[in-house]
Amino acid sequence: HMKSKNLILIVVIGAILLLGGCGCGGYNKMVGLDQNVKGKWGNVQSEYQRRSDLIPNLVNTVKGAANFEQETLTQVIEARANATKVNINADDLTPEKLAQFQQAQGEVSGALSRLLVTVERYPELKANQNFLNLQSQLEGTENRIKVSRNDFNTAVQDYNTVVKTFPNALYAGMFGFKEKGFFAAEPGADTAPEVNF
C-alpha cells in the first residue's frame, strides 16, 4: 500500500517537473518569437511611413503640371490622411486590426496607382527630373514594403505555430500569448506595383 502511494507521488512529481520544464521552455520560446514579430512589425510600419513621407513631395510635383486632375490628387491626399489614422500597437496585432490597417494602406496604393496612370497624359511630368526621382523612390519603397510584409508574415506564422501547438496551447492564453494576424494576399500581390513610364 505504501509502495503504490510512493509510486503515485513519484508519477505526480514527475509530471509536474515535465510540464513545468516544458512550460518554462515554451514560455521563453513564445517570448522570443513575440519579440521577433514586434521587430518585423516595426519594419513594416517604417516602410509604410517612408511611403507616406514621399506622398506630399509627389503631390506637390504633380500639382505643378498644367491642369492636372485635382480629383486624383485629392484621392491620394485623403487616402494618406485616412491611413495615418490607423495605428496598431505591436502588442495588439489582432487579425481584425491588421485587416483594418491593410485596407487603409490598400486605399493609398490604389490612389497612388491611379495617380501614376494619370501622369501618362502629362509629357512634361514624364520629363520632370524631380518627378522621375520620386517615382524611383516610390518604386523602391513599394518593393521594401513587400519584403517587410513577407518577413512579418513568416514571423507571425512561426509565432502562431508555437502558440497553438501542445503543450504551449495549454497555457499560452494565461500568459497573454494570443494568435496574431497576417497580411492577406491582395490581387497582384505576387508582383511589385508597376510604376514605370
C-alpha positions, 0 to 999 in steps of 0.5 A: 500500500505504501509502495503504490502511494510512493509510486503515485507521488513519484508519477505526480512529481514527475509530471509536474517537473515535465510540464513545468520544464516544458512550460518554462521552455515554451514560455521563453520560446513564445517570448522570443518569437513575440519579440521577433514579430514586434521587430518585423512589425516595426519594419513594416510600419517604417516602410509604410511611413517612408511611403507616406513621407514621399506622398506630399513631395509627389503631390506637390510635383504633380500639382505643378503640371498644367491642369492636372486632375485635382480629383486624383490628387485629392484621392491620394491626399485623403487616402494618406490622411485616412491611413495615418489614422490607423495605428496598431500597437505591436502588442495588439496585432489582432487579425481584425486590426491588421485587416483594418490597417491593410485596407487603409494602406490598400486605399493609398496604393490604389490612389497612388496607382491611379495617380501614376496612370494619370501622369501618362497624359502629362509629357512634361511630368514624364520629363520632370527630373524631380518627378522621375526621382520620386517615382524611383523612390516610390518604386523602391519603397513599394518593393521594401514594403513587400519584403517587410510584409513577407518577413512579418508574415513568416514571423507571425506564422512561426509565432502562431505555430508555437502558440497553438501547438501542445503543450504551449496551447495549454497555457499560452492564453494565461500568459497573454500569448494570443494568435496574431494576424497576417497580411492577406494576399491582395490581387497582384500581390505576387508582383511589385506595383508597376510604376514605370513610364 
